[in-house]
């Protein structure tokens, strides 16, 4: 029986593209420079996800999230806005933009609804510190923040989920992993977790080609987070 729901955060719960795009816009507007801020947000997130990916074949490859954020932001700016002078102070503000991302409209009411019956946790590749401040700033009503720091691993390593479940004294079958990314759920299911899917077609500014529909028959396929909550309220897993 499911006792907890673990959520992917970036894309599933918060609109990272809007938040990062606004951060880039503020930084570059001070210099009177016109850039495609949404495109920069896309490029930075792609860099982040690639850099965060665990390497099971490389011992001791787990790196602090703050270090990854600093490195990937610098690489994104250097590669795509290299002729614009961005002071270190403004780069620091951009780094913290990851902690000031807006929630999707259904995220907060959906999480509140689920909390009535389930433990609701953030469980993603970001650090506990970064995700905690993100939840605080966006008003996300998680019961707790789990994930990479507890596991010492990031996706596609299933320990991200198994170590987080163990921290709550739960077996994989007592936890549902919910995400708008089919790849997350493939990893979760392979490790024995229940799975919940809903699409976020606007995650990449309406240009998404992947994850517009479930790739498998997940345990729950919903329209959005509120609909996922309704499914879990009316079913026994």
Wavefront OBJ file of the C-alpha trace (Angstrom):
o trace
v 0.000 0.000 0.000
v 1.340 3.420 -0.959
v 2.227 5.601 2.012
v 4.320 8.298 0.356
v 4.573 10.093 -2.978
v 7.986 11.273 -4.212
v 7.967 14.081 -6.754
v 10.378 15.146 -9.417
v 10.559 18.927 -9.027
v 12.006 20.703 -12.079
v 9.311 20.615 -14.728
v 6.885 18.481 -12.754
v 6.228 20.895 -9.877
v 7.827 24.170 -10.976
v 8.096 26.016 -14.274
v 11.875 26.222 -14.529
v 11.856 27.759 -18.003
v 9.790 30.756 -16.949
v 11.786 31.299 -13.758
v 15.219 30.983 -15.342
v 14.174 33.025 -18.366
v 13.064 35.871 -16.104
v 16.360 35.635 -14.222
v 18.364 35.951 -17.432
v 16.148 38.819 -18.590
v 16.839 40.811 -15.413
v 20.568 40.174 -15.647
v 20.943 41.188 -19.285
v 18.445 44.079 -19.206
v 20.798 45.993 -16.922
v 23.319 46.021 -19.764
v 20.806 46.966 -22.436
v 21.483 43.652 -24.139
v 18.849 41.723 -26.058
v 19.121 37.957 -25.728
v 16.689 35.094 -26.152
v 16.251 34.366 -22.466
v 14.046 31.331 -22.927
v 16.688 29.786 -25.158
v 19.373 30.450 -22.541
v 17.157 28.807 -19.921
v 16.779 25.740 -22.145
v 20.526 25.506 -22.692
v 21.368 25.884 -19.006
v 18.853 23.252 -17.939
v 20.222 20.846 -20.558
v 23.748 21.470 -19.235
v 22.568 20.948 -15.653
v 20.822 17.678 -16.394
v 23.784 16.290 -18.285
v 26.237 17.312 -15.555
v 24.016 15.903 -12.786
v 23.632 12.472 -14.373
v 25.238 9.826 -12.169
v 28.110 7.797 -13.561
v 27.950 4.342 -11.922
v 31.120 3.404 -13.819
v 33.114 6.214 -12.158
v 33.817 5.728 -8.424
v 33.300 8.784 -6.190
v 31.784 10.754 -9.075
v 29.062 12.384 -6.939
v 29.593 16.153 -6.921
v 28.023 18.942 -4.835
v 25.040 20.504 -6.573
v 26.286 24.070 -5.994
v 29.514 23.225 -7.827
v 27.541 21.845 -10.771
v 25.307 24.939 -10.862
v 28.272 27.329 -10.921
v 30.114 25.350 -13.594
v 27.165 24.886 -15.942
v 26.027 28.503 -15.677
v 29.522 29.700 -16.515
v 29.675 27.327 -19.488
v 26.252 28.454 -20.735
v 27.106 32.133 -20.492
v 30.527 31.672 -22.067
v 29.153 29.623 -24.946
v 26.051 31.650 -25.746
v 26.512 35.124 -24.289
v 30.271 35.390 -24.143
v 30.445 38.995 -25.366
v 28.207 40.326 -22.585
v 30.025 41.279 -19.356
v 28.111 39.746 -16.457
v 29.627 40.693 -13.063
v 30.215 37.951 -10.505
v 27.526 39.449 -8.261
v 24.920 39.037 -10.987
v 26.145 35.522 -11.749
v 25.532 34.677 -8.098
v 21.999 36.029 -8.414
v 21.467 33.850 -11.484
v 22.720 30.790 -9.614
v 20.077 31.395 -6.961
v 17.389 31.724 -9.656
v 17.071 27.945 -9.336
v 15.666 28.575 -5.850
v 13.071 31.079 -7.084
v 11.094 29.193 -9.687
v 7.301 29.551 -9.897
v 5.013 26.611 -9.219
v 2.601 25.414 -11.888
v -0.969 26.534 -10.990
v -2.086 23.046 -9.939
v 1.036 22.162 -7.930
v 0.265 23.749 -4.559
v -3.400 22.664 -4.334
v -2.463 19.207 -5.609
v 0.257 18.741 -2.995
v -2.061 19.974 -0.247
v -4.699 17.494 -1.302
v -2.253 14.577 -1.290
v -0.832 15.527 2.115
v -4.132 14.607 3.738
v -3.401 10.925 3.181
v 0.217 10.575 2.084
v 3.686 11.744 2.996
v 4.623 14.080 0.160
v 8.311 14.616 -0.573
v 10.517 16.317 -3.123
v 12.977 13.798 -4.523
v 15.254 15.045 -7.274
v 18.853 15.595 -8.351
v 19.204 19.014 -6.700
v 20.610 19.428 -3.195
v 18.442 19.392 -0.101
v 19.452 23.002 0.568
v 18.525 24.245 -2.915
v 15.239 22.337 -3.022
v 14.282 23.477 0.478
v 14.732 27.135 -0.449
v 12.872 26.546 -3.701
v 9.962 25.021 -1.789
v 10.017 27.865 0.730
v 10.037 30.605 -1.900
v 7.353 28.973 -4.060
v 5.134 27.978 -1.110
v 5.319 24.280 -1.938
v 3.794 22.246 0.910
v 6.153 19.262 0.907
v 6.400 17.251 4.121
v 10.134 16.922 3.560
v 12.916 17.076 0.990
v 14.806 13.923 0.026
v 16.941 12.962 -2.945
v 20.514 13.199 -4.113
v 22.237 14.219 -0.869
v 20.712 11.290 0.978
v 21.462 8.815 -1.781
v 24.891 10.124 -2.740
v 23.703 9.509 -6.293
v 21.586 11.073 -8.992
v 19.482 9.688 -11.815
v 19.708 7.411 -13.692
v 21.003 5.675 -10.543
v 17.913 4.162 -8.813
v 19.527 4.778 -5.425
v 18.084 8.285 -5.648
v 14.734 6.630 -4.934
v 15.685 3.556 -2.917
v 17.830 5.451 -0.397
v 15.131 8.095 -0.014
v 12.494 5.449 0.663
v 14.789 3.742 3.178
v 15.210 7.082 4.989
v 11.471 6.945 5.707
v 11.551 3.266 6.631
v 9.558 2.387 3.534
v 9.940 -0.330 0.942
v 9.827 0.701 -2.745
v 6.342 -0.764 -3.125
v 5.078 1.638 -0.456
v 6.137 4.693 -2.471
v 4.831 6.202 -5.690
v 7.232 8.269 -7.806
v 5.377 10.994 -9.711
v 6.928 12.819 -12.642
v 6.184 14.410 -15.987
v 9.267 12.640 -17.357
v 8.792 9.062 -18.530
v 12.482 8.343 -18.013
v 12.196 9.008 -14.268
v 9.344 6.534 -14.018
v 11.185 3.855 -15.974
v 13.974 3.999 -13.387
v 11.498 4.007 -10.500
v 9.515 1.065 -11.821
v 12.686 -0.963 -12.385
v 13.426 -0.513 -8.676
v 9.963 -1.645 -7.558
v 8.229 1.709 -7.053
v 4.689 2.607 -8.031
v 4.515 5.232 -10.771
v 2.366 8.277 -11.528
v 2.525 10.350 -14.705
v 1.059 13.612 -15.905
v 2.345 15.677 -18.814
v 3.697 19.227 -18.693
v 3.495 20.219 -22.369
v 4.587 23.786 -21.578
v 7.762 22.722 -19.737
v 9.943 23.802 -22.640
v 7.793 26.712 -23.758
v 5.350 24.647 -25.765
v 8.100 23.180 -27.939
v 8.259 19.793 -26.240
v 8.398 16.710 -28.425
v 9.003 14.153 -25.670
v 6.936 13.251 -22.622
v 3.690 14.535 -24.088
v 2.088 11.175 -23.317
v 2.869 8.158 -21.147
v 5.424 5.809 -22.681
v 4.134 2.850 -20.660
v 1.059 1.811 -18.709
v 2.072 3.567 -15.491
v 0.107 2.833 -12.332
v -1.610 6.220 -12.587
v -1.838 8.423 -15.652
v -3.404 11.780 -14.813
v -4.166 15.087 -16.482
v -2.290 17.176 -13.893
v -1.306 17.052 -10.226
v -4.827 17.719 -8.963
v -6.072 14.866 -11.115
v -3.305 12.633 -9.741
v -4.539 13.456 -6.233
v -8.083 12.519 -7.226
v -6.864 9.186 -8.592
v -5.019 8.403 -5.367
v -7.967 9.409 -3.226
v -10.287 7.059 -5.064
v -8.016 4.013 -5.462
v -6.032 1.641 -3.308
v -2.478 0.784 -4.351
l 1 2 3 4 5 6 7 8 9 10 11 12 13 14 15 16 17 18 19 20 21 22 23 24 25 26 27 28 29 30 31 32 33 34 35 36 37 38 39 40 41 42 43 44 45 46 47 48 49 50 51 52 53 54 55 56 57 58 59 60 61 62 63 64 65 66 67 68 69 70 71 72 73 74 75 76 77 78 79 80 81 82 83 84 85 86 87 88 89 90 91 92 93 94 95 96 97 98 99 100 101 102 103 104 105 106 107 108 109 110 111 112 113 114 115 116 117 118 119 120 121 122 123 124 125 126 127 128 129 130 131 132 133 134 135 136 137 138 139 140 141 142 143 144 145 146 147 148 149 150 151 152 153 154 155 156 157 158 159 160 161 162 163 164 165 166 167 168 169 170 171 172 173 174 175 176 177 178 179 180 181 182 183 184 185 186 187 188 189 190 191 192 193 194 195 196 197 198 199 200 201 202 203 204 205 206 207 208 209 210 211 212 213 214 215 216 217 218 219 220 221 222 223 224 225 226 227 228 229 230 231 232 233 234 235 236 237
